Amino acid sequence: MLIKICGLSTSETIAAAAAAGASHVGLVHFAASPRHLALDRAASLRATVPSGLKTVLLLVDASEEEIAHAVARVRPDIVQFHGKEPPGHVARMRGALGVEAWKALAVRDQASLESAREYAGAADRILFDAPPPSPDAALPGGNGEGFDWTLLAGHRHAAPWGLAGGLTPANARAAIAATGAPLVDVSSGVEKARGVKDVDKIAAFCKAARSL
Ligand SMILES: O=C(O)c1ccccc1N[C@@H]1O[C@H](COP(=O)(O)O)[C@@H](O)[C@H]1O
């Protein structure tokens, strides 16, 4: 089971994710987020990530220049595109920068699952996430909102994928059982306050995700 703990902002919580058996850690570079890291801070945290643990840099609707600059500064293994980036943009950046590209997509209904097919070949992985709670929400993700997992049951995926949105230590096992997700991605569900990670919740989440 692949486990991504996202929105980390201290070396202690990165170490906790590593000790708990996470496979990926996420660093958020998006000014509206309570987990936002300036590029210098993201780069210094990235340097503390143990080898074997992959670093994901989360960006939202950044320009090609901003993405190239952020990747050069932070040197992530993966860029997570969490805005409205079209398939061509994701494919271009993946080719130009030589990093893996993940694309987050909001799941509202069966049609939104089908739209994931447009990213096959452009993105290395699709992350199925909940839609933002309202059209004018500040964040497109990271809101602790879930969606109807039954939409994913039996779905024929066109690309590697993962499940995000409202996951917690208490529901991770049921979410994996319901969807067959090969990767789970959590942010709000392992926090003690908005934007502040909790090392015990990180450990509990990883334990639950590995318990099937
Ligand atoms: O975490 C954020 O602040 C964030 C900001 C902008 C876009 C996405 C963000 N987080 C990602 O959203 C999903 C679900 O998060 P949650 O567990 O429901 O809080 C996950 O991929 C986060 O990495």
The ligand as an SDF file (V2000), in Angstrom:
LIG
                    3D

 23 24  0  0  0  0  0  0  0  0999 V2000
   -3.5060   20.6560    1.6030 O   0  0  0  0  0  0  0  0  0  0  0  0
   -3.7650   21.7460    1.0650 C   0  0  0  0  0  0  0  0  0  0  0  0
   -3.6980   22.7940    1.7010 O   0  0  0  0  0  0  0  0  0  0  0  0
   -4.1740   21.7840   -0.3570 C   0  0  0  0  0  0  0  0  0  0  0  0
   -4.2570   23.0060   -0.9860 C   0  0  0  0  0  0  0  0  0  0  0  0
   -4.6410   23.0930   -2.3080 C   0  0  0  0  0  0  0  0  0  0  0  0
   -4.9340   21.9360   -3.0180 C   0  0  0  0  0  0  0  0  0  0  0  0
   -4.8680   20.7000   -2.4010 C   0  0  0  0  0  0  0  0  0  0  0  0
   -4.4870   20.6000   -1.0690 C   0  0  0  0  0  0  0  0  0  0  0  0
   -4.4000   19.3710   -0.4330 N   0  0  0  0  0  0  0  0  0  0  0  0
   -4.6570   18.1040   -1.0280 C   0  0  0  0  0  0  0  0  0  0  0  0
   -6.0300   17.8130   -1.0520 O   0  0  0  0  0  0  0  0  0  0  0  0
   -6.2390   16.4100   -0.9470 C   0  0  0  0  0  0  0  0  0  0  0  0
   -7.2330   16.0830    0.1540 C   0  0  0  0  0  0  0  0  0  0  0  0
   -6.8590   16.6180    1.3710 O   0  0  0  0  0  0  0  0  0  0  0  0
   -7.6420   16.2960    2.7430 P   0  0  0  0  0  0  0  0  0  0  0  0
   -7.0260   15.0260    3.2940 O   0  0  0  0  0  0  0  0  0  0  0  0
   -9.0780   16.1450    2.4450 O   0  0  0  0  0  0  0  0  0  0  0  0
   -7.3560   17.4540    3.6270 O   0  0  0  0  0  0  0  0  0  0  0  0
   -4.8620   15.8040   -0.7420 C   0  0  0  0  0  0  0  0  0  0  0  0
   -4.3390   15.4040   -2.0100 O   0  0  0  0  0  0  0  0  0  0  0  0
   -4.0460   16.9580   -0.2530 C   0  0  0  0  0  0  0  0  0  0  0  0
   -2.7390   16.7720   -0.6000 O   0  0  0  0  0  0  0  0  0  0  0  0
  1  2  2  0
  2  3  1  0
  2  4  1  0
  4  5  1  0
  4  9  2  0
  5  6  2  0
  6  7  1  0
  7  8  2  0
  8  9  1  0
  9 10  1  0
 10 11  1  0
 11 12  1  0
 11 22  1  0
 12 13  1  0
 13 14  1  0
 13 20  1  0
 14 15  1  0
 15 16  1  0
 16 17  2  0
 16 18  1  0
 16 19  1  0
 20 21  1  0
 20 22  1  0
 22 23  1  0
M  END
$$$$
